[in-house]
Amino acid sequence: MSYIKNIDHEAVLPLVKQVSAQPGQIVSKTLSQNKAVSLTLFAFAKGEEISTHDSEGDAMVQVLEGVGRFTVDGTQHLCTAGEVLVMPAKKPHSVYAVEAFKMLLTVVFPS
């Protein structure tokens, strides 16, 4: 049984190349999803956004490439490649692609 999917196992891979942005779109690739955790790669075209929502779990984004603007409970945060931001559970948040960018989203859910 494999808990991580949609990515080669036992291979060294550049994570940033595992998902590609498409004009006018947000592309996602789920790597794992269960009751405890969710791992998803995203690629945003410039100007694309995910509107305000919240999550039952803590969400941590790791920007892999480009620049994203994250608004958490009304406060804006610009994140660039190599930076992470934790968005606490149940706090409203949104994502906007200041430029094309890629991120890994990890959500840890309450047990």
C-alpha positions in Angstrom: 0.0 0.0 0.0 1.3 3.4 -0.9 0.3 6.5 1.2 1.9 9.0 -1.2 0.7 9.0 -4.8 1.2 10.8 -8.1 4.9 11.0 -7.6 7.7 8.5 -8.2 8.9 6.6 -5.2 12.6 5.9 -4.4 13.7 8.6 -6.8 15.3 12.0 -6.1 13.1 14.6 -7.9 12.9 18.3 -8.1 9.6 19.0 -6.4 9.1 22.3 -8.3 9.0 20.4 -11.6 6.2 18.0 -10.5 3.5 20.5 -11.4 3.3 23.1 -14.2 1.3 26.3 -14.4 -1.1 26.7 -17.3 -2.3 30.1 -18.6 -5.4 31.3 -16.7 -5.5 28.3 -14.4 -4.6 26.9 -11.0 -3.2 23.3 -11.4 -3.1 21.0 -8.4 -1.6 17.6 -7.8 -2.7 15.7 -4.7 0.2 13.7 -3.2 -1.6 12.4 -0.1 -5.0 12.9 1.5 -6.5 11.2 4.5 -8.1 12.0 7.9 -4.8 13.2 9.4 -3.0 15.1 6.6 -3.2 16.4 3.1 -0.3 17.2 0.8 -1.0 19.0 -2.5 1.3 20.7 -5.0 -0.1 23.8 -6.7 1.0 25.9 -9.7 -0.8 29.3 -10.2 -0.7 31.3 -13.3 -0.1 35.0 -12.7 -3.3 36.7 -11.4 -5.1 33.5 -10.4 -6.5 33.2 -6.9 -8.3 31.0 -4.4 -11.0 33.1 -2.7 -11.4 33.4 1.1 -12.2 30.1 2.8 -11.1 28.3 6.0 -9.9 24.8 6.9 -10.5 22.4 9.8 -6.7 21.9 10.1 -3.6 24.0 10.2 -2.4 24.7 6.7 1.3 25.3 5.9 2.4 26.6 2.5 5.9 26.3 1.3 6.5 28.5 -1.8 8.7 26.6 -4.3 8.9 29.3 -7.1 7.6 32.8 -7.7 5.6 35.0 -5.4 2.2 34.5 -3.7 0.2 36.8 -1.6 -1.7 35.1 1.3 -4.3 36.9 3.3 -4.9 35.4 6.7 -7.6 36.8 8.9 -7.3 40.1 7.1 -3.5 40.4 7.2 -1.5 40.1 3.9 1.7 38.1 3.6 4.0 38.0 0.5 5.9 34.8 0.3 8.7 33.9 -2.1 10.6 30.7 -3.0 11.9 29.0 0.1 9.5 30.7 2.5 6.7 29.1 4.5 3.6 30.4 6.1 1.3 28.7 8.6 -2.4 29.5 8.3 -4.1 28.4 11.5 -7.2 26.2 11.5 -10.6 28.0 11.1 -9.0 31.4 10.2 -10.2 32.7 6.9 -7.5 32.9 4.2 -7.1 33.4 0.5 -4.3 33.0 -2.0 -3.3 35.3 -5.0 -0.6 34.8 -7.6 1.3 38.1 -7.7 3.3 36.3 -10.4 3.2 32.7 -11.5 4.1 30.6 -8.5 4.2 27.1 -7.2 3.7 25.9 -3.7 3.4 22.8 -1.6 0.3 22.8 0.8 0.4 20.7 3.9 -2.8 20.5 6.0 -2.7 18.7 9.3 -6.1 17.9 10.7 -7.2 17.5 14.3 -7.4 13.9 15.5 
